[in-house]
Amino acid sequence: MEPIELKVKDLLKQATVIDGHCDILIPMAEGKMNIADDVHIPGIEDWVPPPGLENHPFVKYGFEPHTMYFGCMGQYDIPKWKKGGTDTQLCAIYLDDTKLDAPLKKGLEMVYTFLQAVQENDEVIHCLTAADIKKAKKEGKLGWVLTFEGCEALGGDIRMLDLYYQLGLRSGSLTHTRRNIYADGCWGAEQKGGLTPLGKQLVQRMVDLKIVVDLVHIGEPGFWEIMNMVEQPMILSHSTPTMFASTQKEDQDFMNGKVPRPRLELDRDREILDAIAKNNGVLGMIWILYHSIEDAVSDIETALETMGEDHIGLGSDLYGHQLNTPGLEDISKIPNLVRELIKRGHSDQMISKFLGQNYLRVFEEVWGE
């Protein structure tokens, strides 16, 4: 084995590898997969979409039916987490527009799916504390953390946050890209607002319960309101292209520019990145929509330059092969990121912090041991 491959292997063995976001609970809750299987999905040319899928809002927006049906199937499962060296995965409850008719019920169904999978798989540990994450690493198991991507699953009743906390919720963002009763998302409207009074109550209750506040997808006015409210460290779990959309002309080639590729641009984004670092938080670096793994790592280096090595982490957010970055097609590809960072001369300390040590610090500070 070549020296660089030995170093990749050793770094992954020594680090506590934590990924900040995935949507695997969606296909699991829909009964499409077993998390213990090494899942492989059919190619677009070998698959016929089910009737009615063409009416899904995201398909009309420009996503392929294949992407919307399979989502992140084949990109996250126990064999792939183990192959790539992941020790802990944050798993989100997210409800798309077709599931908002009964959001509390649909959210609790996803919690049930999460807990059932933990019960059925001895290799998975439900992590409620930082000590649980360390235990998963020590025992060679996979830690799962339950999160919200948007708080629609509360059903409009912030008292339900306490219920979800008792069921294991430990991190959450107020919004996805849309507007809801708590705040405007980053695509919430032409004129973006901040937090509603109910949204401010929700943020305060998250702080009281020691739930990590996730700044992902929030509109910029709401971002700054939360920054002014919250002293505990926060995360932005995946640096979504809807929050850091490239303005470069060559990056507007995906779906006719409807979904710009991600790219951190310091003239525009430095103030936000500085604020996350000043909060002692972590920015999770997304994997999707880059032209190459080299471009993805260049964004990691841009965040590193601005925020320092204590404030960056993994935030894969894989969702369908339509959005793939070559070399980062599924969660087993973490070694490819590590290899590229080594080639560029980054230190073992920086890489270990990026792989999970920074998230673990935030969790220790917010949740306690």
C-alpha positions as CSV (number, residue, x, y, z in Angstrom):
1,M,0.0,0.0,0.0
2,E,1.3,3.5,-0.9
3,P,2.3,5.8,1.9
4,I,-0.5,8.2,1.2
5,E,-3.1,5.4,1.3
6,L,-1.6,4.3,4.7
7,K,-2.0,7.9,5.9
8,V,-5.6,8.1,4.7
9,K,-6.4,4.9,6.5
10,D,-4.6,6.0,9.7
11,L,-6.3,9.4,9.8
12,L,-9.8,7.8,9.4
13,K,-8.9,5.3,12.1
14,Q,-7.8,7.9,14.6
15,A,-10.4,10.6,13.9
16,T,-14.0,10.6,15.1
17,V,-15.7,11.1,11.7
18,I,-19.0,12.9,11.9
19,D,-21.2,13.9,8.9
20,G,-23.5,16.8,9.5
21,H,-26.5,16.0,7.3
22,C,-28.3,13.4,5.3
23,D,-31.9,12.7,4.2
24,I,-31.8,8.9,4.4
25,L,-34.9,8.8,6.7
26,I,-37.1,9.8,3.7
27,P,-36.7,6.6,1.6
28,M,-36.5,4.5,4.8
29,A,-39.9,5.9,6.1
30,E,-41.4,5.3,2.6
31,G,-40.4,1.6,2.9
32,K,-38.1,1.7,-0.1
33,M,-35.0,0.3,1.5
34,N,-33.4,-1.5,4.4
35,I,-30.5,0.4,6.0
36,A,-28.5,-2.7,6.6
37,D,-28.3,-3.5,2.8
38,D,-25.7,-2.3,0.4
39,V,-28.2,-0.6,-1.7
40,H,-27.8,-0.2,-5.5
41,I,-30.5,1.6,-7.5
42,P,-31.3,1.2,-11.2
43,G,-29.9,3.7,-13.7
44,I,-32.2,6.2,-15.4
45,E,-32.2,4.2,-18.6
46,D,-33.4,1.0,-16.8
47,W,-36.2,2.6,-14.8
48,V,-39.8,3.7,-15.5
49,P,-41.2,6.4,-13.2
50,P,-44.4,5.6,-11.4
51,P,-47.5,7.4,-12.6
52,G,-48.1,10.8,-11.1
53,L,-44.4,11.5,-10.2
54,E,-44.3,14.1,-12.9
55,N,-46.6,16.3,-10.7
56,H,-44.1,16.4,-7.8
57,P,-43.2,20.1,-7.2
58,F,-39.5,19.4,-7.4
59,V,-39.9,17.5,-10.7
60,K,-41.8,20.5,-12.1
61,Y,-38.9,22.7,-10.9
62,G,-36.4,20.7,-12.8
63,F,-35.2,17.7,-10.9
64,E,-35.3,14.4,-12.7
65,P,-38.1,11.9,-11.6
66,H,-35.3,9.4,-10.9
67,T,-33.8,11.9,-8.3
68,M,-37.1,12.6,-6.6
69,Y,-38.1,8.9,-6.4
70,F,-34.8,7.4,-5.1
71,G,-33.4,10.5,-3.3
72,C,-30.3,9.5,-1.5
73,M,-30.9,5.7,-1.7
74,G,-27.7,4.0,-2.7
75,Q,-25.7,6.9,-1.2
76,Y,-26.1,6.1,2.5
77,D,-26.4,2.7,4.2
78,I,-24.5,0.8,6.8
79,P,-22.0,-0.9,4.4
80,K,-21.2,2.4,2.8
81,W,-20.8,4.3,6.1
82,K,-18.5,1.6,7.3
83,K,-16.5,1.5,4.1
84,G,-16.0,5.2,4.2
85,G,-15.1,5.4,7.8
86,T,-18.1,7.4,9.2
87,D,-18.5,7.1,12.9
88,T,-21.6,9.3,13.4
89,Q,-24.2,10.5,11.0
90,L,-26.8,13.3,11.6
91,C,-30.1,12.1,10.1
92,A,-32.7,14.7,9.3
93,I,-36.5,14.8,9.5
94,Y,-37.6,16.8,6.4
95,L,-41.1,17.1,5.0
96,D,-41.5,18.1,1.4
97,D,-44.5,20.1,0.1
98,T,-46.5,16.9,-0.5
99,K,-46.3,15.9,3.2
100,L,-47.5,19.1,4.9
101,D,-51.1,18.0,5.2
102,A,-50.4,16.2,8.5
103,P,-46.9,17.3,9.5
104,L,-46.8,16.2,13.1
105,K,-48.0,12.7,12.1
106,K,-45.5,12.5,9.2
107,G,-42.7,13.7,11.4
108,L,-43.4,11.2,14.1
109,E,-43.5,8.4,11.5
110,M,-39.9,9.4,10.6
111,V,-38.9,9.3,14.3
112,Y,-40.5,5.8,14.4
113,T,-38.5,4.8,11.4
114,F,-35.3,6.1,13.0
115,L,-35.9,4.3,16.3
116,Q,-37.0,1.1,14.6
117,A,-33.8,1.0,12.6
118,V,-31.7,1.5,15.7
119,Q,-33.5,-1.3,17.4
120,E,-33.1,-3.7,14.5
121,N,-29.4,-3.0,13.8
122,D,-26.9,-3.8,16.6
123,E,-24.3,-1.8,14.6
124,V,-26.2,1.5,15.2
125,I,-26.3,3.6,18.4
126,H,-28.8,6.4,18.9
127,C,-26.6,9.2,20.2
128,L,-28.1,11.5,22.8
129,T,-24.8,12.8,24.2
130,A,-21.3,13.4,23.1
131,A,-20.3,10.4,25.2
132,D,-22.5,8.3,23.0
133,I,-20.6,9.4,19.9
134,K,-17.3,8.5,21.6
135,K,-18.8,5.1,22.6
136,A,-19.8,4.4,19.0
137,K,-16.3,5.2,17.8
138,K,-14.7,3.1,20.5
139,E,-17.0,0.1,19.8
140,G,-16.6,0.3,16.0
141,K,-20.3,1.1,15.6
142,L,-22.3,3.8,13.8
143,G,-23.7,6.6,15.8
144,W,-27.0,8.3,14.6
145,V,-28.1,11.7,15.7
146,L,-31.8,12.7,15.0
147,T,-32.2,16.3,13.6
148,F,-34.8,18.6,12.0
149,E,-34.3,20.2,8.6
150,G,-37.1,22.7,9.0
151,C,-39.4,22.6,12.0
152,E,-42.6,21.9,10.0
153,A,-42.8,18.5,11.8
154,L,-43.9,20.3,15.0
155,G,-47.3,20.8,13.4
156,G,-47.3,24.5,14.4
157,D,-47.1,23.7,18.1
158,I,-43.7,24.4,19.7
159,R,-44.6,22.4,22.7
160,M,-44.0,19.4,20.5
161,L,-40.3,20.3,20.5
162,D,-40.1,18.9,24.0
163,L,-41.7,15.6,22.8
164,Y,-39.2,15.3,19.9
165,Y,-36.4,16.0,22.4
166,Q,-37.6,13.2,24.6
167,L,-37.6,11.0,21.5
168,G,-34.0,11.9,20.8
169,L,-33.9,15.1,18.7
170,R,-30.6,16.9,19.3
171,S,-30.2,19.5,16.5
172,G,-32.5,21.4,14.1
173,S,-32.9,24.2,11.6
174,L,-36.1,26.4,11.6
175,T,-36.6,26.3,7.9
176,H,-35.9,24.5,4.7
177,T,-35.8,26.9,1.7
178,R,-39.5,27.9,1.9
179,R,-41.3,30.2,4.2
180,N,-43.0,28.7,7.3
181,I,-44.7,30.0,10.4
182,Y,-41.3,30.4,12.2
183,A,-39.2,32.2,9.6
184,D,-38.3,32.7,6.0
185,G,-36.0,30.2,4.3
186,C,-33.3,31.3,2.0
187,W,-35.7,31.0,-1.0
188,G,-38.7,32.0,1.2
189,A,-39.9,34.9,-1.0
190,E,-38.6,37.7,-3.2
191,Q,-38.6,39.9,-0.1
192,K,-37.1,37.8,2.7
193,G,-38.2,38.4,6.3
194,G,-36.7,37.2,9.5
195,L,-38.1,35.3,12.5
196,T,-41.8,35.5,13.5
197,P,-42.6,35.9,17.2
198,L,-43.3,32.1,17.2
199,G,-39.9,31.5,15.6
200,K,-38.2,33.5,18.4
201,Q,-40.0,31.4,21.0
202,L,-38.9,28.3,19.2
203,V,-35.2,29.3,19.1
204,Q,-35.3,30.1,22.8
205,R,-36.9,26.7,23.6
206,M,-34.2,25.0,21.6
207,V,-31.5,26.8,23.6
208,D,-33.3,25.9,26.9
209,L,-33.4,22.2,25.9
210,K,-29.7,22.3,24.8
211,I,-30.7,21.4,21.2
212,V,-28.0,22.5,18.7
213,V,-29.4,25.3,16.5
214,D,-28.7,24.7,12.8
215,L,-28.5,27.8,10.6
216,V,-28.9,26.0,7.3
217,H,-31.4,27.3,4.8
218,I,-32.5,30.3,6.9
219,G,-32.9,33.6,5.1
220,E,-30.2,36.1,5.9
221,P,-32.4,38.4,8.1
222,G,-33.3,35.4,10.2
223,F,-29.6,34.3,10.3
224,W,-28.6,37.5,11.9
225,E,-31.6,37.5,14.3
226,I,-30.6,34.0,15.6
227,M,-26.9,35.1,15.8
228,N,-28.0,38.0,18.1
229,M,-30.2,35.7,20.2
230,V,-28.0,32.6,20.7
231,E,-24.7,32.4,22.6
232,Q,-24.2,28.6,22.5
233,P,-22.2,27.3,19.5
234,M,-24.3,26.7,16.4
235,I,-23.8,24.8,13.2
236,L,-24.6,25.3,9.6
237,S,-24.8,21.6,8.9
238,H,-24.5,21.7,5.1
239,S,-23.4,24.6,3.0
240,T,-26.3,24.3,0.6
241,P,-26.1,26.0,-2.8
242,T,-29.3,27.8,-1.9
243,M,-27.4,29.6,0.8
244,F,-24.1,30.0,-0.9
245,A,-25.0,30.0,-4.6
246,S,-22.3,30.7,-7.0
247,T,-22.5,33.9,-9.0
248,Q,-20.0,32.8,-11.6
249,K,-21.4,32.5,-15.1
250,E,-19.8,29.1,-15.6
251,D,-21.6,27.7,-12.6
252,Q,-25.1,28.6,-13.9
253,D,-25.2,25.6,-16.2
254,F,-27.2,23.2,-14.0
255,M,-30.9,23.0,-14.7
256,N,-30.7,26.3,-16.7
257,G,-29.4,28.1,-13.6
258,K,-32.4,27.2,-11.5
259,V,-30.2,25.5,-8.9
260,P,-26.8,27.3,-8.9
261,R,-23.8,25.4,-7.9
262,P,-22.3,26.1,-4.5
263,R,-19.3,28.3,-4.2
264,L,-18.1,30.4,-1.2
265,E,-17.3,33.9,-2.4
266,L,-15.5,35.9,0.3
267,D,-16.5,39.4,-0.9
268,R,-20.1,38.3,-0.4
269,D,-19.9,35.6,2.4
270,R,-17.1,36.6,4.7
271,E,-19.4,38.3,7.2
272,I,-21.5,35.2,7.6
273,L,-18.5,32.9,7.9
274,D,-16.9,35.2,10.4
275,A,-20.1,35.2,12.5
276,I,-20.2,31.4,12.6
277,A,-16.5,31.3,13.7
278,K,-17.0,34.0,16.3
279,N,-20.0,31.9,17.7
280,N,-17.5,29.0,18.0
281,G,-19.7,27.1,15.6
282,V,-19.1,24.8,12.6
283,L,-19.8,25.1,8.9
284,G,-20.5,21.7,7.3
285,M,-19.1,21.5,3.7
286,I,-21.5,20.1,1.2
287,W,-20.5,17.5,-1.4
288,I,-23.1,18.0,-4.2
289,L,-23.1,19.9,-7.5
290,Y,-19.4,20.6,-7.8
291,H,-17.7,20.0,-11.2
292,S,-14.9,18.0,-9.5
293,I,-13.6,16.9,-6.1
294,E,-10.9,19.5,-6.5
295,D,-13.5,22.3,-6.7
296,A,-15.2,20.9,-3.6
297,V,-11.9,20.9,-1.7
298,S,-11.2,24.5,-2.9
299,D,-14.4,25.6,-1.2
300,I,-13.2,23.8,2.0
301,E,-10.0,25.8,1.7
302,T,-11.9,29.0,1.2
303,A,-13.8,28.4,4.5
304,L,-10.6,27.3,6.2
305,E,-8.9,30.6,5.1
306,T,-11.7,32.7,6.6
307,M,-12.9,30.7,9.6
308,G,-9.9,28.8,10.7
309,E,-9.5,25.0,11.2
310,D,-11.7,24.9,14.3
311,H,-14.9,25.8,12.4
312,I,-15.3,23.5,9.4
313,G,-16.7,20.0,9.0
314,L,-18.4,17.5,6.8
315,G,-21.9,18.2,5.5
316,S,-22.4,15.8,2.6
317,D,-26.2,16.2,1.8
318,L,-26.0,13.7,-1.0
319,Y,-29.3,13.5,-2.9
320,G,-29.5,11.6,-6.1
321,H,-27.0,10.9,-8.8
322,Q,-28.2,13.9,-10.8
323,L,-26.4,16.1,-8.2
324,N,-23.2,14.1,-7.8
325,T,-19.7,15.5,-7.7
326,P,-17.3,13.0,-9.4
327,G,-15.4,11.2,-6.7
328,L,-18.0,12.0,-4.0
329,E,-20.9,9.9,-5.3
330,D,-21.8,8.3,-1.9
331,I,-20.7,8.4,1.8
332,S,-18.1,5.7,1.3
333,K,-16.0,8.3,-0.6
334,I,-14.8,10.2,2.5
335,P,-11.3,8.7,1.9
336,N,-11.2,10.6,-1.4
337,L,-11.6,14.0,0.4
338,V,-9.0,13.0,2.9
339,R,-6.6,12.0,0.2
340,E,-7.0,15.3,-1.6
341,L,-6.5,17.3,1.6
342,I,-3.3,15.4,2.3
343,K,-2.1,16.0,-1.3
344,R,-2.6,19.7,-0.8
345,G,-0.4,19.7,2.3
346,H,-2.9,20.1,5.1
347,S,-1.9,18.9,8.6
348,D,-3.2,15.8,10.3
349,Q,-4.6,18.1,13.0
350,M,-6.6,20.2,10.5
351,I,-8.0,17.1,8.8
352,S,-9.0,15.5,12.0
353,K,-10.8,18.6,13.1
354,F,-12.6,18.8,9.8
355,L,-13.6,15.1,9.9
356,G,-15.4,15.4,13.2
357,Q,-13.5,16.9,16.1
358,N,-15.1,20.3,15.5
359,Y,-18.6,18.9,15.6
360,L,-17.8,16.9,18.7
361,R,-16.6,20.0,20.4
362,V,-19.9,21.8,19.7
363,F,-21.9,18.8,20.9
364,E,-19.9,18.6,24.1
365,E,-20.4,22.3,24.7
366,V,-24.2,22.3,24.0
367,W,-25.3,18.8,25.1
368,G,-22.7,18.2,27.7
369,E,-21.2,14.8,28.2
